[in-house]
Amino acid sequence: MPTQKPRTTIYLEPELFEALQERAKEEKRTVSNLSNLLIEQAMKAWLAENKPPSASK
């Protein structure tokens, strides 16, 4: 089923890719799904630390 989600391509060191494959297999996920999850978690943490202060009125 096609998706409307944006796509990207990344290039990984072979050792990192192998570790990602191993973890995905252990968690019964695809490498793509695990990559998405890890990026989401990292970006949530980053955004929480780097969110601009809200404008107070």
C-alpha positions as CSV (number, residue, x, y, z in Angstrom):
1,M,0.0,0.0,0.0
2,P,1.5,3.3,-1.0
3,T,2.2,5.9,1.7
4,Q,2.0,9.7,1.6
5,K,4.8,10.0,4.2
6,P,8.0,11.7,3.0
7,R,11.0,9.5,2.3
8,T,14.7,9.9,2.8
9,T,17.8,7.9,2.2
10,I,20.6,7.4,4.7
11,Y,24.0,5.8,4.4
12,L,25.2,3.9,7.4
13,E,28.5,2.3,8.3
14,P,28.3,-1.4,7.9
15,E,28.7,-2.1,11.6
16,L,25.9,0.3,12.5
17,F,23.6,-1.3,9.9
18,E,24.4,-4.8,11.1
19,A,23.6,-3.7,14.7
20,L,20.3,-2.1,13.5
21,Q,19.4,-5.3,11.7
22,E,20.1,-7.4,14.8
23,R,18.0,-5.1,17.0
24,A,15.2,-5.0,14.5
25,K,15.1,-8.8,14.4
26,E,15.1,-9.1,18.2
27,E,12.2,-6.6,18.4
28,K,10.4,-8.3,15.5
29,R,10.4,-5.0,13.5
30,T,11.6,-4.0,10.1
31,V,14.8,-2.0,9.9
32,S,12.8,0.9,8.5
33,N,10.2,0.8,11.3
34,L,13.0,0.6,14.0
35,S,14.9,3.5,12.3
36,N,11.7,5.6,12.3
37,L,11.1,4.8,16.0
38,L,14.6,5.7,17.0
39,I,14.5,8.9,15.1
40,E,11.2,9.9,16.6
41,Q,12.5,9.3,20.1
42,A,15.7,11.2,19.5
43,M,13.8,14.1,17.9
44,K,11.2,14.3,20.8
45,A,14.1,14.6,23.3
46,W,15.8,17.2,21.1
47,L,12.7,19.2,20.6
48,A,11.9,19.2,24.3
49,E,15.4,20.7,25.0
50,N,15.4,23.1,22.1
51,K,11.8,24.4,22.0
52,P,11.6,28.1,21.7
53,P,9.9,29.8,24.7
54,S,6.2,30.5,24.1
55,A,5.2,34.1,23.6
56,S,3.3,35.2,26.7
57,K,0.4,37.6,26.3
